[in-house]
Amino acid sequence: MITQNLVFAILLTNEDGSPMSAMDLFIHGGPIMWPIILLSFIGITVVVERLLFIMRENGNREPEVVEKMLESVERRDIEGALAIGKKSKDFIAKILVYSLTNKEFSLSNAFVRASSQELARFQQGMATLDTVITAAPLLGLLGTVTGMMRTFAALSGGNISAAANTVIGGVGEALIATMCGLAIAVMALLPYNYLNARAEQAKQEVSDASHALEILIKKSETNAPFTR
C-alpha cells in the first residue's frame, strides 16, 4: 500500500488513478503553496503588462520619422526636425525632440536625460520578475524541507504502518512544492530573457541615434551655423 501511494504521489495522480487537479496540487503542496501561488500571480501580472508595453512601443516605432529628423538636422533645419518629431510617439523621436529643444544649453546632457527617462520605461517590472524567478525555486525548496520534516516526524513514532498516510503526505508535499516552484521560475525566465533582450535593443537604438546626431551636429557646425 505504501509503495502504491508513493507511486501515485510521484506521478501526481489520485489514488483512483485520475490526475490531480490544480486544486488537488495546491492542497497537497502544503502551506508553502500560498506564497508560491502569490508569486505566480505577481509574475503573470508583470509579464502581461510588460508584453502589452512592448507591443505598444513596437506599434509606435517610426524609424522613417527619425531618419527625416536627422536629415533635417543635416540640412541645419532644426525647426523642421522639431516639427516632424513632435507629431510622433516614437521614443527615439521624443529623445531627439527634447535634445534639439535644449541644444543651446547642453545637447549631450539633454540627450542623456531624455534617453534615461525613456529607457527606464523598458526596465520597469524587471526587478520584480527577477525576484519571482529567484524566489520561486527557493520557496519550492523550503516546501521540500517542511515536507520531509513531516515525513521524518511521522517515522520517528515507530509505527510506520499507522503513519503511512502522513509519510506519503510529507513526500507528496515535498515533490509538489518543488515542482511548482521550478515551474514558475522556468515559465517566468522565458519572458524575462525576451524583455531583457528588447531593453538591450532599445539601448542600441538610442546609442545609434546619439552617434548619428552628434556626427551631424559636428558636421553642420564646421560648415555653417544652424538656422532657427
Secondary structure, 3 states (H helix, E strand, C coil): CHHHHHHHHHCCECCCCCECCHHHHHHHCCCCHHHHHHHHHHHHHHHHHHHHHHHHHHHHCCHHHHHHHHHHHHCCEHHHHHHHHCCCCCHHHHHHHHHHHCHHHHHHHHHHHHHHHHHHHHHCCHHHHHHHHHHHHHHHHHHHHHHHHHHHHHHCCCCCCCCHHHHHHHHHHHHHHHHHHHHHHHHHHHHHHHHHHHHHHHHHHHHHHHHHHHHHHHHHHHHCCCEC
